[in-house]
Amino acid sequence: MSTENKNYALPIAMMFALFFMIAFVTGLPSPMGVIVAKQFGASNFESQLGFLGNFLAYAFMGIPAGIMLKKIGYKKTALSAIAVGFVGVAVQFLSGQVGSFSVYLVGTFISGFSMCMLNTVVNPMLNTLGGGGNSGNRLLQFGGSINSIGATITPMLVGWLMGAEAGRTIGKANPALFLALGIFALAFVVLSFVKIPEPHMETATERKVKHSHSPLSFRHFVLGAIAIFIYVGIEIGIPSTANLFMTASKTASNVGLGIDATTAGSIVGVYWLLMLFGRLLGASLGAKVSSKTMLTVAASLGLFFILLAIFSPITTVVTIPFINVQVPISIMFLVLCGLCTSIMWGGIFNLAVEGLGKYTAAASGIFMVMVCGGGIVPLFQGFISDNFGYLSSYWVMFACLGYMLFYGLIGSKNVNKDIPVE
């Protein structure tokens, strides 16, 4: 390993740790949605409001987070984000103590501010440390793998903590919330002593310069920002609706599968586990296979799996690997979508910021605004599932994956190379 890589090893490790926290806290509304559906009698639409609260914060904080990155740098932005995240999780814990759905939603909103700020830091930081291009994508895929570990643990842990349907309350999830609080506290202390490069922090001279362009001057970035909005909705919507489908009663008007929460949480965990495998594969191929090729193949495969999930007979059952549980084959195809969504974030980010140069930090902030799609798209899918059924709601996912394919094939091309970026 070169001296430069040795110097960057600790900052990279810290970014990986933050990737874990982003996934863990962001994943909480999925199993918590099952809890609030029971404790507060929430509909499928209402149970997705936790995601809306979490991701809506991105719409408010994305641009300010990008400004913070330029004004105070990566480290101070990350420390501020960790402190806000601690408060957000603490409020979710408080909601269980007072038995309030509204307080829970406030907690998810505050947590969303934290996740937005952290995402603003870790993505451009890893892409920069990797040198951009295929190498930057490779490092982002490794970071995404760590992210998948956190996402895998969350539904399994909370599903196990929930236990029987009769006892589903927010209080049952307290150990998971305590774990998140502990990791936030530890990360704050460790990060305080870690030296992180600040390649995008503006100097006093640079602040006085008025640029004639912005990231929005680049067509491939604008279309990439839309792709991020849609992608996060896909990543969240597929497993979250599947969780609701599995845990809903067979006698409910919108017929579910009646699977216990612990088993359903484990099945959703396999989705995130497959995302981990996919990202590790993407990382190993990242230096050899372009982001464009990865995204195109993943979107095509995802479209295929969604079609199979919608049209497969619900009476045909298969065994889910790793946990040895039998479920309708439609669930298996939805779980397999984890392989497809795995490399999309890193691929889209890498393609969208390629060639932006000095506009990269501002672009990251705009990207974070668009992450609010993770709350809006699943909410829309929840509305469709309430009115037309769980499997029919996956036509929303099919349309979204269609856009991913378009971006990979056509929209990702930089047609604004005449704009100076140095």
ROZADREN-127052 format. One record per residue (C-alpha): residue number from 0; residue in one letter; x, y, z. Coordinates in nm, 2 decimals. Layout:
<vopas>
VOPA_zaro_selum_px_py_pz
VOPA_NUM_A_X_Y_Z .
...
</vopas>
This chain:
<vopas>
VOPA_zaro_selum_px_py_pz
VOPA_0_M_0.00_0.00_0.00 .
VOPA_1_S_0.13_0.34_-0.09 .
VOPA_2_T_0.21_0.61_0.16 .
VOPA_3_E_-0.09_0.81_0.04 .
VOPA_4_N_-0.32_0.52_0.09 .
VOPA_5_K_-0.18_0.46_0.44 .
VOPA_6_N_-0.25_0.83_0.53 .
VOPA_7_Y_-0.60_0.79_0.40 .
VOPA_8_A_-0.67_0.45_0.57 .
VOPA_9_L_-0.82_0.60_0.89 .
VOPA_10_P_-1.04_0.85_0.71 .
VOPA_11_I_-1.17_0.58_0.49 .
VOPA_12_A_-1.24_0.35_0.79 .
VOPA_13_M_-1.43_0.64_0.95 .
VOPA_14_M_-1.64_0.70_0.64 .
VOPA_15_F_-1.73_0.32_0.64 .
VOPA_16_A_-1.84_0.35_1.00 .
VOPA_17_L_-2.07_0.64_0.92 .
VOPA_18_F_-2.21_0.44_0.63 .
VOPA_19_F_-2.31_0.17_0.88 .
VOPA_20_M_-2.49_0.43_1.10 .
VOPA_21_I_-2.68_0.57_0.80 .
VOPA_22_A_-2.82_0.23_0.71 .
VOPA_23_F_-2.90_0.13_1.07 .
VOPA_24_V_-3.10_0.44_1.15 .
VOPA_25_T_-3.25_0.48_0.80 .
VOPA_26_G_-3.37_0.12_0.82 .
VOPA_27_L_-3.56_0.16_1.15 .
VOPA_28_P_-3.89_0.28_1.00 .
VOPA_29_S_-3.93_-0.05_0.81 .
VOPA_30_P_-3.98_-0.27_1.12 .
VOPA_31_M_-4.11_0.02_1.32 .
VOPA_32_G_-4.38_0.06_1.06 .
VOPA_33_V_-4.50_-0.29_1.15 .
VOPA_34_I_-4.50_-0.19_1.52 .
VOPA_35_V_-4.70_0.13_1.46 .
VOPA_36_A_-4.94_-0.05_1.24 .
VOPA_37_K_-5.02_-0.27_1.54 .
VOPA_38_Q_-4.98_-0.02_1.83 .
VOPA_39_F_-5.16_0.27_1.67 .
VOPA_40_G_-5.38_0.09_1.41 .
VOPA_41_A_-5.20_0.26_1.12 .
VOPA_42_S_-5.29_0.18_0.76 .
VOPA_43_N_-5.02_0.08_0.51 .
VOPA_44_F_-5.01_0.45_0.40 .
VOPA_45_E_-4.97_0.58_0.75 .
VOPA_46_S_-4.71_0.31_0.85 .
VOPA_47_Q_-4.48_0.45_0.58 .
VOPA_48_L_-4.49_0.80_0.73 .
VOPA_49_G_-4.18_0.71_0.94 .
VOPA_50_F_-3.99_0.69_0.61 .
VOPA_51_L_-4.15_1.02_0.49 .
VOPA_52_G_-4.04_1.19_0.82 .
VOPA_53_N_-3.69_1.05_0.78 .
VOPA_54_F_-3.65_1.14_0.41 .
VOPA_55_L_-3.85_1.46_0.40 .
VOPA_56_A_-3.57_1.61_0.62 .
VOPA_57_Y_-3.34_1.56_0.32 .
VOPA_58_A_-3.55_1.81_0.12 .
VOPA_59_F_-3.49_2.07_0.39 .
VOPA_60_M_-3.13_1.99_0.48 .
VOPA_61_G_-2.97_1.88_0.15 .
VOPA_62_I_-2.86_2.23_0.02 .
VOPA_63_P_-2.76_2.36_0.37 .
VOPA_64_A_-2.56_2.04_0.42 .
VOPA_65_G_-2.37_2.10_0.10 .
VOPA_66_I_-2.30_2.46_0.21 .
VOPA_67_M_-2.18_2.33_0.55 .
VOPA_68_L_-1.94_2.10_0.37 .
VOPA_69_K_-1.79_2.40_0.18 .
VOPA_70_K_-1.79_2.63_0.48 .
VOPA_71_I_-1.68_2.42_0.77 .
VOPA_72_G_-1.55_2.10_0.60 .
VOPA_73_Y_-1.61_1.73_0.63 .
VOPA_74_K_-1.52_1.67_0.99 .
VOPA_75_K_-1.73_1.94_1.16 .
VOPA_76_T_-2.03_1.86_0.93 .
VOPA_77_A_-2.00_1.49_1.04 .
VOPA_78_L_-1.97_1.58_1.41 .
VOPA_79_S_-2.28_1.80_1.38 .
VOPA_80_A_-2.47_1.53_1.21 .
VOPA_81_I_-2.38_1.27_1.47 .
VOPA_82_A_-2.50_1.50_1.75 .
VOPA_83_V_-2.83_1.56_1.57 .
VOPA_84_G_-2.87_1.19_1.50 .
VOPA_85_F_-2.83_1.11_1.88 .
VOPA_86_V_-3.12_1.35_1.95 .
VOPA_87_G_-3.34_1.20_1.68 .
VOPA_88_V_-3.30_0.85_1.81 .
VOPA_89_A_-3.35_0.97_2.16 .
VOPA_90_V_-3.69_1.13_2.06 .
VOPA_91_Q_-3.79_0.80_1.90 .
VOPA_92_F_-3.72_0.63_2.23 .
VOPA_93_L_-3.92_0.89_2.41 .
VOPA_94_S_-4.22_0.82_2.18 .
VOPA_95_G_-4.23_0.47_2.31 .
VOPA_96_Q_-4.23_0.60_2.67 .
VOPA_97_V_-4.52_0.84_2.61 .
VOPA_98_G_-4.70_0.62_2.35 .
VOPA_99_S_-4.73_0.89_2.09 .
VOPA_100_F_-4.72_0.83_1.71 .
VOPA_101_S_-4.67_1.21_1.66 .
VOPA_102_V_-4.36_1.21_1.88 .
VOPA_103_Y_-4.23_0.91_1.69 .
VOPA_104_L_-4.27_1.09_1.36 .
VOPA_105_V_-4.08_1.40_1.50 .
VOPA_106_G_-3.80_1.16_1.60 .
VOPA_107_T_-3.77_1.02_1.24 .
VOPA_108_F_-3.77_1.38_1.10 .
VOPA_109_I_-3.48_1.48_1.33 .
VOPA_110_S_-3.30_1.16_1.24 .
VOPA_111_G_-3.34_1.24_0.88 .
VOPA_112_F_-3.15_1.57_0.92 .
VOPA_113_S_-2.86_1.37_1.06 .
VOPA_114_M_-2.86_1.11_0.79 .
VOPA_115_C_-2.87_1.38_0.52 .
VOPA_116_M_-2.57_1.55_0.67 .
VOPA_117_L_-2.38_1.22_0.70 .
VOPA_118_N_-2.46_1.12_0.34 .
VOPA_119_T_-2.34_1.46_0.23 .
VOPA_120_V_-2.00_1.39_0.39 .
VOPA_121_V_-1.94_1.02_0.31 .
VOPA_122_N_-2.02_1.00_-0.06 .
VOPA_123_P_-1.80_1.28_-0.20 .
VOPA_124_M_-1.53_1.19_0.06 .
VOPA_125_L_-1.51_0.83_-0.05 .
VOPA_126_N_-1.53_0.92_-0.42 .
VOPA_127_T_-1.25_1.17_-0.37 .
VOPA_128_L_-1.03_0.94_-0.17 .
VOPA_129_G_-1.08_0.67_-0.44 .
VOPA_130_G_-0.96_0.92_-0.71 .
VOPA_131_G_-1.30_0.94_-0.89 .
VOPA_132_G_-1.38_0.73_-1.20 .
VOPA_133_N_-1.39_0.35_-1.16 .
VOPA_134_S_-1.17_0.36_-0.86 .
VOPA_135_G_-1.40_0.61_-0.68 .
VOPA_136_N_-1.69_0.38_-0.77 .
VOPA_137_R_-1.51_0.08_-0.63 .
VOPA_138_L_-1.46_0.26_-0.29 .
VOPA_139_L_-1.82_0.37_-0.29 .
VOPA_140_Q_-1.93_0.01_-0.35 .
VOPA_141_F_-1.72_-0.10_-0.05 .
VOPA_142_G_-1.88_0.17_0.16 .
VOPA_143_G_-2.22_0.05_0.04 .
VOPA_144_S_-2.13_-0.30_0.16 .
VOPA_145_I_-2.08_-0.17_0.51 .
VOPA_146_N_-2.41_0.01_0.46 .
VOPA_147_S_-2.57_-0.32_0.38 .
VOPA_148_I_-2.45_-0.48_0.69 .
VOPA_149_G_-2.63_-0.22_0.90 .
VOPA_150_A_-2.94_-0.25_0.68 .
VOPA_151_T_-2.93_-0.63_0.72 .
VOPA_152_I_-2.91_-0.61_1.10 .
VOPA_153_T_-3.19_-0.36_1.16 .
VOPA_154_P_-3.50_-0.56_1.04 .
VOPA_155_M_-3.37_-0.88_1.19 .
VOPA_156_L_-3.29_-0.73_1.52 .
VOPA_157_V_-3.61_-0.53_1.56 .
VOPA_158_G_-3.82_-0.82_1.42 .
VOPA_159_W_-3.67_-1.05_1.68 .
VOPA_160_L_-3.73_-0.79_1.95 .
VOPA_161_M_-4.10_-0.75_1.85 .
VOPA_162_G_-4.19_-1.11_1.92 .
VOPA_163_A_-4.56_-1.20_1.91 .
VOPA_164_E_-4.81_-0.97_1.74 .
VOPA_165_A_-5.00_-0.89_2.06 .
VOPA_166_G_-4.69_-0.74_2.22 .
VOPA_167_R_-4.58_-0.51_1.93 .
VOPA_168_T_-4.50_-0.17_2.09 .
VOPA_169_I_-4.22_0.08_2.03 .
VOPA_170_G_-4.09_-0.01_2.37 .
VOPA_171_K_-3.99_-0.35_2.24 .
VOPA_172_A_-3.75_-0.18_2.00 .
VOPA_173_N_-3.56_0.00_2.28 .
VOPA_174_P_-3.25_-0.23_2.27 .
VOPA_175_A_-3.20_-0.14_1.90 .
VOPA_176_L_-3.25_0.23_1.98 .
VOPA_177_F_-3.00_0.21_2.27 .
VOPA_178_L_-2.75_0.04_2.03 .
VOPA_179_A_-2.79_0.33_1.79 .
VOPA_180_L_-2.74_0.59_2.07 .
VOPA_181_G_-2.42_0.40_2.18 .
VOPA_182_I_-2.27_0.39_1.83 .
VOPA_183_F_-2.35_0.76_1.78 .
VOPA_184_A_-2.17_0.85_2.10 .
VOPA_185_L_-1.87_0.63_2.02 .
VOPA_186_A_-1.85_0.77_1.66 .
VOPA_187_F_-1.85_1.13_1.80 .
VOPA_188_V_-1.56_1.06_2.03 .
VOPA_189_V_-1.35_0.87_1.77 .
VOPA_190_L_-1.42_1.12_1.49 .
VOPA_191_S_-1.31_1.41_1.72 .
VOPA_192_F_-0.96_1.27_1.71 .
VOPA_193_V_-0.94_1.16_1.35 .
VOPA_194_K_-0.78_1.38_1.09 .
VOPA_195_I_-0.98_1.40_0.77 .
VOPA_196_P_-0.87_1.56_0.44 .
VOPA_197_E_-1.08_1.87_0.34 .
VOPA_198_P_-1.05_1.88_-0.04 .
VOPA_199_H_-1.38_2.07_-0.10 .
VOPA_200_M_-1.37_2.33_0.19 .
VOPA_201_E_-1.37_2.68_0.04 .
VOPA_202_T_-1.09_2.92_0.11 .
VOPA_203_A_-1.16_3.29_0.19 .
VOPA_204_T_-1.07_3.38_-0.17 .
VOPA_205_E_-1.29_3.11_-0.33 .
VOPA_206_R_-1.59_3.23_-0.13 .
VOPA_207_K_-1.57_3.57_-0.31 .
VOPA_208_V_-1.57_3.41_-0.65 .
VOPA_209_K_-1.90_3.40_-0.83 .
VOPA_210_H_-1.94_3.10_-1.06 .
VOPA_211_S_-2.13_3.14_-1.38 .
VOPA_212_H_-2.25_2.78_-1.37 .
VOPA_213_S_-2.37_2.52_-1.11 .
VOPA_214_P_-2.42_2.15_-1.09 .
VOPA_215_L_-2.76_2.21_-1.25 .
VOPA_216_S_-2.59_2.33_-1.56 .
VOPA_217_F_-2.50_1.96_-1.64 .
VOPA_218_R_-2.77_1.75_-1.79 .
VOPA_219_H_-2.63_1.42_-1.67 .
VOPA_220_F_-2.62_1.55_-1.32 .
VOPA_221_V_-2.99_1.68_-1.33 .
VOPA_222_L_-3.10_1.34_-1.46 .
VOPA_223_G_-2.88_1.17_-1.20 .
VOPA_224_A_-3.04_1.37_-0.92 .
VOPA_225_I_-3.38_1.25_-1.04 .
VOPA_226_A_-3.24_0.89_-1.05 .
VOPA_227_I_-3.13_0.92_-0.69 .
VOPA_228_F_-3.48_1.04_-0.59 .
VOPA_229_I_-3.63_0.73_-0.76 .
VOPA_230_Y_-3.36_0.49_-0.66 .
VOPA_231_V_-3.39_0.55_-0.28 .
VOPA_232_G_-3.76_0.50_-0.32 .
VOPA_233_I_-3.69_0.16_-0.49 .
VOPA_234_E_-3.44_0.05_-0.23 .
VOPA_235_I_-3.68_0.13_0.06 .
VOPA_236_G_-4.02_0.05_-0.11 .
VOPA_237_I_-3.94_-0.31_-0.22 .
VOPA_238_P_-3.85_-0.45_0.13 .
VOPA_239_S_-4.08_-0.22_0.33 .
VOPA_240_T_-4.40_-0.31_0.14 .
VOPA_241_A_-4.29_-0.68_0.14 .
VOPA_242_N_-4.26_-0.66_0.52 .
VOPA_243_L_-4.62_-0.52_0.55 .
VOPA_244_F_-4.74_-0.78_0.30 .
VOPA_245_M_-4.59_-1.07_0.50 .
VOPA_246_T_-4.70_-0.95_0.85 .
VOPA_247_A_-5.06_-0.84_0.75 .
VOPA_248_S_-5.33_-1.08_0.86 .
VOPA_249_K_-5.47_-1.33_0.60 .
VOPA_250_T_-5.82_-1.21_0.70 .
VOPA_251_A_-5.75_-0.84_0.64 .
VOPA_252_S_-5.93_-0.66_0.36 .
VOPA_253_N_-5.59_-0.62_0.18 .
VOPA_254_V_-5.50_-0.99_0.22 .
VOPA_255_G_-5.16_-1.05_0.37 .
VOPA_256_L_-4.96_-1.36_0.44 .
VOPA_257_G_-4.99_-1.38_0.82 .
VOPA_258_I_-4.62_-1.44_0.88 .
VOPA_259_D_-4.49_-1.36_1.22 .
VOPA_260_A_-4.28_-1.04_1.26 .
VOPA_261_T_-3.96_-1.22_1.36 .
VOPA_262_T_-3.97_-1.44_1.04 .
VOPA_263_A_-4.07_-1.15_0.82 .
VOPA_264_G_-3.79_-0.94_0.96 .
VOPA_265_S_-3.54_-1.21_0.89 .
VOPA_266_I_-3.67_-1.24_0.53 .
VOPA_267_V_-3.63_-0.87_0.48 .
VOPA_268_G_-3.29_-0.90_0.63 .
VOPA_269_V_-3.20_-1.14_0.35 .
VOPA_270_Y_-3.29_-0.87_0.10 .
VOPA_271_W_-3.03_-0.64_0.26 .
VOPA_272_L_-2.79_-0.92_0.29 .
VOPA_273_L_-2.81_-0.97_-0.09 .
VOPA_274_M_-2.74_-0.60_-0.12 .
VOPA_275_L_-2.42_-0.67_0.07 .
VOPA_276_F_-2.32_-0.95_-0.16 .
VOPA_277_G_-2.40_-0.73_-0.46 .
VOPA_278_R_-2.20_-0.44_-0.34 .
VOPA_279_L_-1.90_-0.66_-0.26 .
VOPA_280_L_-1.93_-0.80_-0.61 .
VOPA_281_G_-1.96_-0.45_-0.74 .
VOPA_282_A_-1.65_-0.34_-0.55 .
VOPA_283_S_-1.45_-0.63_-0.68 .
VOPA_284_L_-1.55_-0.54_-1.04 .
VOPA_285_G_-1.55_-0.17_-0.99 .
VOPA_286_A_-1.21_-0.11_-1.14 .
VOPA_287_K_-1.29_-0.32_-1.45 .
VOPA_288_V_-1.65_-0.27_-1.52 .
VOPA_289_S_-1.79_0.08_-1.58 .
VOPA_290_S_-2.07_0.23_-1.36 .
VOPA_291_K_-2.28_0.26_-1.67 .
VOPA_292_T_-2.27_-0.11_-1.75 .
VOPA_293_M_-2.33_-0.20_-1.38 .
VOPA_294_L_-2.64_0.02_-1.36 .
VOPA_295_T_-2.78_-0.10_-1.69 .
VOPA_296_V_-2.75_-0.47_-1.61 .
VOPA_297_A_-2.89_-0.42_-1.25 .
VOPA_298_A_-3.19_-0.22_-1.37 .
VOPA_299_S_-3.27_-0.48_-1.64 .
VOPA_300_L_-3.25_-0.76_-1.39 .
VOPA_301_G_-3.46_-0.57_-1.14 .
VOPA_302_L_-3.74_-0.52_-1.40 .
VOPA_303_F_-3.73_-0.89_-1.47 .
VOPA_304_F_-3.76_-0.99_-1.10 .
VOPA_305_I_-4.05_-0.74_-1.04 .
VOPA_306_L_-4.25_-0.88_-1.33 .
VOPA_307_L_-4.20_-1.23_-1.20 .
VOPA_308_A_-4.31_-1.12_-0.85 .
VOPA_309_I_-4.63_-0.96_-0.98 .
VOPA_310_F_-4.73_-1.25_-1.21 .
VOPA_311_S_-4.62_-1.56_-1.01 .
VOPA_312_P_-4.89_-1.77_-0.85 .
VOPA_313_I_-4.92_-1.69_-0.48 .
VOPA_314_T_-4.98_-2.06_-0.41 .
VOPA_315_T_-4.63_-2.15_-0.54 .
VOPA_316_V_-4.39_-2.16_-0.24 .
VOPA_317_V_-4.01_-2.18_-0.22 .
VOPA_318_T_-3.75_-2.18_0.06 .
VOPA_319_I_-3.57_-1.86_0.14 .
VOPA_320_P_-3.19_-1.94_0.16 .
VOPA_321_F_-3.00_-1.87_0.48 .
VOPA_322_I_-3.31_-1.89_0.71 .
VOPA_323_N_-3.48_-2.20_0.56 .
VOPA_324_V_-3.83_-2.05_0.56 .
VOPA_325_Q_-4.10_-2.13_0.30 .
VOPA_326_V_-4.28_-1.83_0.14 .
VOPA_327_P_-4.47_-1.76_-0.19 .
VOPA_328_I_-4.23_-1.74_-0.48 .
VOPA_329_S_-4.32_-1.37_-0.53 .
VOPA_330_I_-4.15_-1.29_-0.20 .
VOPA_331_M_-3.84_-1.47_-0.32 .
VOPA_332_F_-3.83_-1.25_-0.64 .
VOPA_333_L_-3.87_-0.94_-0.43 .
VOPA_334_V_-3.59_-1.04_-0.20 .
VOPA_335_L_-3.36_-1.11_-0.51 .
VOPA_336_C_-3.41_-0.75_-0.61 .
VOPA_337_G_-3.16_-0.67_-0.33 .
VOPA_338_L_-2.89_-0.79_-0.58 .
VOPA_339_C_-3.01_-0.53_-0.83 .
VOPA_340_T_-3.05_-0.23_-0.60 .
VOPA_341_S_-2.71_-0.30_-0.44 .
VOPA_342_I_-2.48_-0.12_-0.68 .
VOPA_343_M_-2.72_0.16_-0.79 .
VOPA_344_W_-2.64_0.43_-0.54 .
VOPA_345_G_-2.27_0.42_-0.60 .
VOPA_346_G_-2.31_0.39_-0.97 .
VOPA_347_I_-2.56_0.68_-1.00 .
VOPA_348_F_-2.35_0.91_-0.78 .
VOPA_349_N_-2.03_0.82_-0.97 .
VOPA_350_L_-2.19_0.88_-1.31 .
VOPA_351_A_-2.37_1.20_-1.20 .
VOPA_352_V_-2.07_1.38_-1.05 .
VOPA_353_E_-1.82_1.27_-1.32 .
VOPA_354_G_-1.67_1.58_-1.47 .
VOPA_355_L_-1.81_1.82_-1.22 .
VOPA_356_G_-1.48_1.92_-1.07 .
VOPA_357_K_-1.53_2.23_-0.84 .
VOPA_358_Y_-1.90_2.18_-0.84 .
VOPA_359_T_-1.89_1.84_-0.67 .
VOPA_360_A_-1.95_1.96_-0.31 .
VOPA_361_A_-2.26_2.16_-0.42 .
VOPA_362_A_-2.37_1.86_-0.63 .
VOPA_363_S_-2.36_1.64_-0.32 .
VOPA_364_G_-2.59_1.88_-0.13 .
VOPA_365_I_-2.84_1.87_-0.42 .
VOPA_366_F_-2.82_1.49_-0.42 .
VOPA_367_M_-2.92_1.49_-0.06 .
VOPA_368_V_-3.23_1.69_-0.13 .
VOPA_369_M_-3.34_1.43_-0.38 .
VOPA_370_V_-3.30_1.15_-0.13 .
VOPA_371_C_-3.64_1.26_0.00 .
VOPA_372_G_-3.77_1.02_-0.27 .
VOPA_373_G_-3.71_0.74_-0.01 .
VOPA_374_G_-4.01_0.88_0.18 .
VOPA_375_I_-4.23_0.99_-0.10 .
VOPA_376_V_-4.21_0.69_-0.34 .
VOPA_377_P_-4.28_0.42_-0.07 .
VOPA_378_L_-4.57_0.64_0.06 .
VOPA_379_F_-4.72_0.64_-0.29 .
VOPA_380_Q_-4.67_0.27_-0.31 .
VOPA_381_G_-4.84_0.23_0.03 .
VOPA_382_F_-5.14_0.42_-0.11 .
VOPA_383_I_-5.15_0.19_-0.41 .
VOPA_384_S_-5.13_-0.12_-0.20 .
VOPA_385_D_-5.42_0.01_0.02 .
VOPA_386_N_-5.64_0.05_-0.28 .
VOPA_387_F_-5.52_-0.22_-0.53 .
VOPA_388_G_-5.33_-0.48_-0.33 .
VOPA_389_Y_-4.97_-0.54_-0.22 .
VOPA_390_L_-4.84_-0.71_-0.54 .
VOPA_391_S_-5.02_-0.46_-0.77 .
VOPA_392_S_-4.83_-0.18_-0.59 .
VOPA_393_Y_-4.51_-0.31_-0.73 .
VOPA_394_W_-4.60_-0.16_-1.07 .
VOPA_395_V_-4.47_0.16_-0.91 .
VOPA_396_M_-4.13_-0.02_-0.86 .
VOPA_397_F_-4.14_-0.14_-1.22 .
VOPA_398_A_-4.18_0.21_-1.35 .
VOPA_399_C_-3.90_0.34_-1.13 .
VOPA_400_L_-3.66_0.07_-1.24 .
VOPA_401_G_-3.75_0.16_-1.60 .
VOPA_402_Y_-3.61_0.51_-1.53 .
VOPA_403_M_-3.29_0.36_-1.39 .
VOPA_404_L_-3.24_0.17_-1.72 .
VOPA_405_F_-3.29_0.49_-1.91 .
VOPA_406_Y_-3.04_0.68_-1.70 .
VOPA_407_G_-2.78_0.40_-1.74 .
VOPA_408_L_-2.82_0.38_-2.12 .
VOPA_409_I_-2.88_0.74_-2.22 .
VOPA_410_G_-2.92_1.00_-1.94 .
VOPA_411_S_-2.57_0.95_-1.78 .
VOPA_412_K_-2.38_1.08_-2.08 .
VOPA_413_N_-2.20_1.42_-2.01 .
VOPA_414_V_-2.31_1.65_-2.29 .
VOPA_415_N_-2.18_1.96_-2.12 .
VOPA_416_K_-1.80_1.91_-2.14 .
VOPA_417_D_-1.76_2.27_-2.26 .
VOPA_418_I_-1.83_2.40_-1.91 .
VOPA_419_P_-1.50_2.48_-1.72 .
VOPA_420_V_-1.48_2.29_-1.39 .
VOPA_421_E_-1.13_2.37_-1.26 .
</vopas>
